[in-house]
């Protein structure tokens, strides 16, 4: 009897590792790092991809962002490791938490921009030193070596932009009809170098662009729409107006937009107007209620906001894509919101 019990207990960690594989869904968690980046993806094969990691702990204070990431990864997603980490760019609110995460849960392969000509901003010493299996520079057109189940839709993650360059347009990419699109001043910060990713699971797809800015975003849609249409669009740059180029948003025609804002960061008027006037968009979600004075109108109803109160509880938003990838469900656990959408 003792031998049988031991065998059963040995199976428990394996089951938690394969939490994504248990129901064959693809899960996405937008973790609240209060205006930073922290998107966790769990594939049907149980592999995990963390894109960005929020801020490091302030001096003398316990970790906030990394603790939230680890809590969702371990307690909600049932993970025992992060298989892949993608750092979109070298800003503190994106690289800051990963060293603390890696101290609590193993990290496999790290993807980032590495060192490159014109790269003026560098991550912290802690980022460069944290333990991982290996580190790889990600280039436009590269794909992650993700596992797939023998049956069912296939999952992939393709780097579509990095270091101000975009991948070559696919042969079937449609030419866009935007003539003389509006430009904004050139961005010389590391935001413009952001790694942008296109995640596909069967017919379902999602765009995650880090803090990519306006003029570089345009390259994804003009003269050809490199991305095609997507189901879910994660706001670039937390919903700031220097990003979220309407040429891209209207070209990819998402059904759902998730705005990864903070209470006073992002979710800005021009961006909000763009998503509200894009015909394809029927669901808009926010990580935080916009608390900037005079911008109360730049909010969705509280039901669609993970943290609708000024006192932040660190709540997340989840997207679960069905095993056949024909539909997906957005949930806001804190408000008990749940909405099913059909895949394009």
NUROMAR-679177 format. One record per residue (C-alpha): x, y, z. Coordinates in Angstrom, 1 decimal, decimal comma. Layout:
residues N
x; y; z
X; Y; Z
...
***
This chain:
residues 344
x; y; z
0,0; 0,0; 0,0
2,8; 2,4; 0,9
4,5; 1,7; -2,5
1,2; 2,5; -4,3
0,8; 5,7; -2,3
4,4; 6,8; -3,1
3,8; 6,2; -6,8
0,6; 8,2; -6,7
2,3; 11,1; -5,0
5,1; 11,0; -7,5
2,6; 11,7; -10,2
1,3; 15,0; -8,7
4,2; 17,2; -9,8
4,0; 15,8; -13,3
0,4; 16,7; -13,5
1,0; 20,2; -12,4
3,8; 20,7; -14,9
1,4; 19,6; -17,6
-1,5; 21,8; -16,5
-1,9; 23,2; -20,0
-1,8; 19,7; -21,5
-4,5; 18,4; -19,2
-7,3; 20,2; -20,9
-5,4; 20,8; -24,3
-6,2; 24,5; -24,2
-3,8; 27,4; -24,7
-4,0; 29,8; -21,8
-2,8; 33,4; -21,6
-2,5; 35,3; -18,4
-2,0; 39,1; -18,3
-0,4; 39,5; -14,9
-0,8; 42,9; -13,1
2,7; 44,4; -12,8
1,2; 47,9; -12,5
2,1; 49,4; -15,8
4,9; 47,1; -16,8
5,0; 43,9; -18,9
4,1; 40,4; -17,7
2,3; 38,1; -20,1
2,3; 34,4; -19,4
1,4; 31,8; -22,0
0,8; 28,1; -21,3
0,6; 25,9; -24,4
-1,5; 22,7; -24,8
1,7; 20,7; -24,4
2,3; 22,3; -21,0
5,2; 24,5; -22,0
5,3; 28,1; -20,7
6,4; 31,3; -22,2
6,8; 34,5; -20,1
7,0; 37,7; -22,0
8,5; 40,4; -19,8
8,6; 40,4; -16,0
7,7; 43,8; -14,5
9,8; 45,8; -12,1
12,3; 44,7; -9,5
11,6; 45,2; -5,8
12,2; 48,6; -4,4
15,0; 48,9; -1,9
14,0; 47,5; 1,5
10,7; 46,3; 0,2
9,5; 42,8; -0,6
9,1; 41,9; -4,3
5,8; 42,8; -5,8
5,8; 42,1; -9,6
7,9; 38,9; -9,4
5,7; 37,6; -6,6
2,6; 38,1; -8,6
4,1; 36,4; -11,6
5,3; 33,4; -9,5
1,9; 33,2; -7,8
0,0; 33,0; -11,1
2,6; 30,6; -12,6
2,6; 28,2; -9,7
-0,8; 28,5; -8,1
-3,0; 29,3; -11,0
-1,3; 27,8; -14,0
0,2; 24,9; -12,1
3,7; 25,4; -13,5
7,0; 24,2; -12,0
9,2; 26,0; -14,5
9,3; 28,8; -17,1
10,4; 27,1; -20,3
11,0; 30,3; -22,3
11,4; 33,9; -21,3
11,3; 36,8; -23,8
12,5; 40,2; -22,9
11,0; 42,6; -25,4
13,4; 45,5; -24,6
15,8; 46,9; -22,1
13,6; 48,9; -19,8
13,3; 48,3; -16,1
9,5; 47,7; -16,1
10,1; 44,7; -18,5
13,4; 43,1; -17,4
13,2; 44,1; -13,7
11,4; 41,1; -12,2
13,0; 38,1; -14,0
16,0; 37,6; -11,7
13,6; 37,4; -8,7
11,3; 35,0; -10,7
14,3; 32,8; -11,6
15,2; 32,6; -7,9
11,9; 30,9; -7,2
11,1; 28,9; -10,3
13,6; 27,5; -12,9
13,9; 29,4; -16,2
14,8; 27,6; -19,4
15,8; 29,6; -22,5
16,0; 33,4; -22,4
15,4; 35,4; -25,6
16,3; 39,0; -26,0
18,0; 41,6; -28,3
21,5; 40,9; -26,9
24,1; 43,6; -27,7
23,8; 45,3; -31,1
24,9; 48,5; -32,8
22,8; 51,4; -31,7
21,7; 49,7; -28,6
22,2; 52,5; -26,1
20,3; 51,0; -23,1
21,4; 48,0; -21,2
19,5; 45,8; -18,7
20,7; 45,5; -15,1
23,6; 43,4; -13,8
21,0; 41,2; -12,1
19,3; 40,5; -15,4
22,6; 39,6; -17,1
23,6; 37,3; -14,2
20,4; 35,3; -13,3
20,5; 31,6; -13,9
18,9; 30,2; -17,1
19,6; 27,2; -19,2
20,8; 29,3; -22,2
20,4; 32,8; -23,7
19,6; 33,4; -27,4
19,3; 36,6; -29,5
15,9; 36,6; -31,2
15,7; 37,9; -34,8
12,7; 38,8; -37,0
11,4; 35,6; -38,6
12,7; 33,3; -35,8
10,3; 30,8; -34,2
10,5; 29,3; -30,7
11,1; 25,5; -30,6
7,7; 24,7; -29,0
6,4; 21,2; -28,5
3,1; 20,2; -30,1
0,6; 17,4; -29,2
0,4; 14,6; -31,7
-3,2; 15,5; -32,4
-5,0; 18,9; -32,5
-4,1; 22,4; -33,7
-0,4; 23,4; -33,7
1,0; 26,2; -31,7
3,8; 28,6; -32,7
5,4; 31,8; -31,7
7,1; 33,9; -34,4
9,3; 36,9; -33,8
7,9; 39,5; -36,2
10,0; 42,5; -35,2
13,2; 43,2; -33,3
15,7; 46,0; -33,2
13,6; 48,2; -35,5
13,4; 45,6; -38,2
10,5; 43,4; -39,2
10,3; 40,0; -40,7
9,9; 39,5; -44,4
6,2; 39,6; -45,5
4,8; 36,1; -46,2
4,0; 35,3; -49,8
0,2; 35,6; -49,1
0,5; 38,9; -47,2
-2,2; 41,4; -48,4
-1,1; 44,8; -49,6
-2,6; 47,5; -47,5
-4,4; 50,6; -48,8
-3,0; 53,2; -46,4
-1,5; 56,1; -48,4
0,8; 58,5; -46,6
0,1; 57,2; -43,1
0,6; 59,7; -40,4
4,0; 59,6; -38,8
5,2; 60,7; -35,3
8,7; 61,9; -34,3
11,3; 59,2; -34,5
11,8; 57,2; -31,3
15,4; 56,8; -30,2
14,7; 55,0; -27,0
14,8; 51,2; -26,6
11,1; 51,0; -27,0
11,5; 51,1; -30,8
13,8; 48,0; -30,5
11,0; 45,9; -28,9
10,7; 42,3; -29,8
7,2; 41,7; -31,2
5,6; 38,3; -31,4
2,8; 36,6; -33,2
1,4; 33,6; -31,4
-0,8; 31,1; -33,3
-2,8; 28,2; -32,2
-4,6; 26,6; -35,1
-6,8; 29,4; -36,6
-6,5; 31,6; -33,4
-3,8; 34,2; -33,2
-2,5; 37,0; -30,8
-0,1; 39,9; -31,3
2,2; 41,0; -28,4
4,4; 43,9; -29,3
6,2; 45,0; -26,2
6,6; 48,8; -26,2
7,0; 49,0; -30,0
6,4; 52,6; -31,1
4,4; 54,2; -33,9
6,7; 54,4; -36,9
8,2; 50,9; -36,4
4,7; 49,5; -35,9
3,8; 50,9; -39,3
6,3; 48,6; -40,9
4,2; 45,6; -39,8
1,3; 46,8; -42,0
2,7; 49,0; -44,8
3,1; 48,2; -47,7
1,9; 44,7; -46,7
0,1; 43,3; -43,7
2,8; 41,0; -42,3
0,6; 39,9; -39,4
-2,7; 39,1; -41,1
-5,8; 39,4; -39,0
-5,5; 38,4; -35,3
-8,1; 37,5; -32,6
-6,4; 39,2; -29,7
-4,3; 42,3; -29,7
-2,2; 43,2; -26,6
-1,9; 47,0; -26,5
1,6; 48,1; -27,3
3,4; 50,3; -24,7
0,6; 49,9; -22,1
-1,8; 51,8; -24,3
0,3; 55,0; -24,8
-0,4; 57,3; -27,7
3,1; 57,2; -29,0
2,3; 53,6; -29,9
-0,8; 51,7; -31,0
-0,7; 52,9; -34,6
-4,2; 52,7; -36,1
-2,8; 51,5; -39,4
-1,7; 48,3; -37,6
-4,8; 48,0; -35,4
-7,2; 48,4; -38,3
-5,1; 46,1; -40,5
-5,0; 43,2; -38,0
-8,6; 43,8; -37,2
-8,7; 42,1; -33,7
-11,8; 41,0; -32,0
-10,4; 41,6; -28,5
-8,0; 44,1; -27,1
-6,2; 43,8; -23,8
-4,8; 47,1; -22,5
-1,8; 46,4; -20,1
-2,0; 49,7; -18,4
-1,3; 51,0; -14,9
-3,7; 53,2; -12,9
-2,0; 56,4; -14,3
0,0; 54,9; -17,1
-1,3; 54,1; -20,6
-4,9; 53,8; -21,7
-4,5; 57,2; -23,3
-7,1; 59,1; -25,3
-5,9; 58,6; -28,9
-5,4; 54,9; -28,3
-8,8; 54,5; -26,6
-10,4; 56,3; -29,5
-8,7; 54,0; -32,0
-9,9; 50,8; -30,5
-13,4; 52,1; -29,9
-13,7; 53,1; -33,6
-12,2; 49,9; -35,0
-15,2; 48,0; -36,3
-13,8; 44,5; -35,7
-13,2; 45,1; -31,9
-16,1; 43,8; -29,7
-14,2; 43,2; -26,4
-11,9; 45,7; -24,7
-10,2; 44,8; -21,3
-8,0; 46,8; -19,0
-5,6; 45,6; -16,2
-6,4; 48,8; -14,3
-9,0; 51,5; -14,1
-7,6; 54,7; -15,6
-7,3; 57,1; -12,6
-5,9; 60,1; -14,4
-7,9; 63,2; -13,6
-10,3; 64,2; -16,3
-10,0; 60,8; -18,1
-12,8; 58,9; -16,5
-14,4; 58,5; -19,9
-11,3; 56,6; -21,1
-12,4; 53,4; -19,3
-14,4; 50,4; -20,1
-17,1; 49,2; -17,6
-15,6; 47,9; -14,3
-16,7; 44,4; -15,2
-13,9; 44,4; -17,9
-11,2; 45,8; -15,6
-9,0; 43,4; -13,5
-8,3; 46,1; -10,9
-11,2; 48,5; -11,0
-10,4; 50,1; -7,6
-7,7; 52,6; -6,8
-6,4; 50,2; -4,1
-4,7; 47,6; -6,3
-5,2; 43,9; -5,6
-2,9; 42,6; -8,3
-5,6; 40,8; -10,2
-5,0; 39,2; -13,7
-7,0; 38,7; -16,9
-7,1; 35,3; -18,6
-7,7; 34,0; -22,1
-8,4; 30,3; -22,6
-8,4; 29,0; -26,2
-10,5; 25,9; -26,8
-8,7; 22,7; -27,7
-9,9; 22,9; -31,3
-8,9; 26,7; -31,4
-12,3; 27,6; -32,8
-13,3; 29,7; -29,8
-11,7; 31,4; -26,8
-12,9; 32,8; -23,5
-11,8; 35,9; -21,7
-12,2; 36,0; -17,9
-11,7; 38,6; -15,3
-11,7; 36,5; -12,1
-11,9; 39,5; -9,8
-15,2; 40,7; -11,3
-16,5; 37,2; -12,3
-16,7; 38,4; -16,0
-16,6; 35,6; -18,5
-17,2; 36,1; -22,3
-16,7; 33,6; -25,1
-15,6; 34,8; -28,6
-15,4; 32,9; -31,9
-12,0; 32,6; -33,6
-11,8; 34,4; -36,9
***
